[in-house]
Amino acid sequence: MFMNRFWITLASMLTATLASAQAAPVFEDSIAQRTLACTACHGAQGRAAPDGYYPRLAGKPAAYLYNQLLHFREGRRHYGLMTQMVDPLTDAYLFEIAQYFADLKVPYPAPQPTPPGSAKLLAEGRRLVQEGDAARGLPACVQCHGQRMTGVLPQVPGLLGLPRDYVNAQLGAWKAGKRRAHAPDCMADVAARLSVSDIQAVSTWLAAQAVPLQSEPARAHDAASMALAAPACGSAVLPGTARATP
């Protein structure tokens, strides 16, 4: 009787194990499967994490994303987990990752609520974003990031749809010399001219704006932006091209 129960139990275990193996999802060797390591922090489809620390990847220009991956790998941006992930990867593979996220079209979150009593802060943020401050040699954000603030191809990212805390952190990192880019590092120069209150005003205004329905980066700077002298910004040479993007 004991042996019968033993064999019945063993058979049941083998059947359950086989069924589990058959039900297990098949690994799909695709860029979508391989970038699950990215979306673990940056949210499903690179939509951004809810904590406001990990930014959105989806829909950003591929050249911008590629540059950021290089910055982490080469020490211009500092976050140990990112550096460890990208350190063994080739330039071509990094660009493939960048292109994958750039092609994703997923909805943006609703704007963040503005802090109580922030009308003056919002007004100053709008002024700096749309007009800059000529007296300090401070260009308007729209000169580089586009009049709709959704970015400009091939390498300028949009600034809408980002959490206020993330924008604060990145501008602060540039101002403190903790974040750098390829020379000429235009954002380091801009951030050096911003005060802490300027950064707070800009981030608060940006986070309060709804992303337009046409959220894709512009294909080129419009006439209004071209008429203004935007700062020169450096970039890496993209894989498969002969020179860096302008």
Residue pairs with C-beta under 8 A, 6 or more apart in sequence:
27 33
31 96
31 97
31 100
32 100
35 46
35 97
35 100
35 101
37 85
38 46
38 57
38 97
38 101
39 45
39 46
41 49
41 54
41 81
42 48
42 49
42 54
42 55
42 56
42 57
43 49
43 50
43 54
43 56
45 58
45 104
45 106
46 56
46 57
46 58
46 101
46 104
46 106
47 56
47 58
47 106
47 107
47 109
48 54
48 55
48 56
48 57
48 109
48 161
48 162
48 163
52 163
52 164
52 165
52 166
53 163
53 165
53 166
53 169
55 162
55 163
55 166
56 108
56 161
56 162
57 65
57 101
57 104
58 101
58 104
58 105
58 106
59 101
59 102
59 104
59 105
59 106
59 158
59 215
59 216
59 217
60 101
60 102
60 151
60 157
60 158
60 217
61 102
61 151
61 152
61 153
61 154
61 155
61 156
61 157
61 217
62 95
62 98
62 99
62 101
62 102
62 103
62 154
63 98
63 153
63 154
63 155
63 235
63 238
63 245
64 98
64 151
64 155
64 156
64 157
65 97
65 98
65 101
65 102
66 94
66 95
66 98
66 236
66 238
67 155
67 181
67 182
67 235
67 236
68 77
69 86
69 89
69 94
69 97
69 98
70 76
70 91
70 94
70 236
71 77
71 179
71 180
71 181
72 78
72 79
72 82
72 83
72 86
73 83
73 86
73 87
73 89
73 94
75 83
76 179
76 180
76 181
76 182
77 179
77 180
78 178
78 179
86 94
89 97
91 239
92 239
92 240
95 238
95 239
95 240
105 216
108 160
108 161
108 211
108 215
109 161
110 210
111 207
111 208
111 209
111 210
112 163
112 164
112 207
112 208
113 208
114 122
114 204
114 208
115 121
115 204
118 204
121 200
121 201
121 204
121 205
122 201
122 204
122 205
122 208
124 197
124 198
124 201
124 205
125 201
125 202
125 203
125 204
125 205
125 206
126 205
127 133
128 138
128 140
128 141
128 198
128 201
128 202
128 205
129 140
129 141
129 142
129 149
129 159
129 202
129 205
129 206
130 140
130 141
130 142
131 140
132 138
132 139
132 140
132 141
132 143
133 193
136 193
137 193
138 190
138 193
138 194
139 190
139 228
139 229
139 230
139 231
140 228
141 149
141 159
141 202
142 149
142 224
142 225
143 225
143 228
143 229
143 230
144 152
144 156
144 186
144 225
144 230
144 231
144 233
145 151
145 152
145 156
145 157
145 158
145 159
146 152
146 156
146 158
146 217
146 218
146 221
146 222
146 225
147 222
147 224
147 225
148 212
148 214
148 218
149 158
149 159
149 160
149 206
149 209
150 158
150 160
150 211
150 212
150 214
150 215
150 216
150 217
150 218
151 157
151 158
151 159
151 217
151 218
152 217
152 218
152 219
152 220
152 221
152 225
153 217
153 218
153 219
153 220
154 245
154 246
155 233
155 235
155 245
156 217
156 233
157 217
158 211
158 215
158 217
159 167
159 206
160 206
160 209
160 210
160 211
160 212
160 215
161 211
161 215
162 206
162 207
163 207
164 203
164 204
164 206
164 207
165 203
167 199
167 202
167 203
167 206
167 207
168 199
168 200
168 203
170 179
171 191
171 194
171 199
171 202
171 203
172 191
172 196
172 199
173 179
174 180
174 187
174 188
174 190
174 191
174 192
175 191
175 192
175 194
175 199
177 188
179 188
180 188
181 187
181 188
181 233
181 234
182 234
182 235
182 236
182 244
183 234
184 231
184 232
184 233
184 234
185 233
185 234
186 231
186 232
186 233
186 234
187 233
189 231
190 231
191 199
194 202
221 230
234 244
235 244
235 245
235 246
236 244
237 243
237 244
238 244
238 245
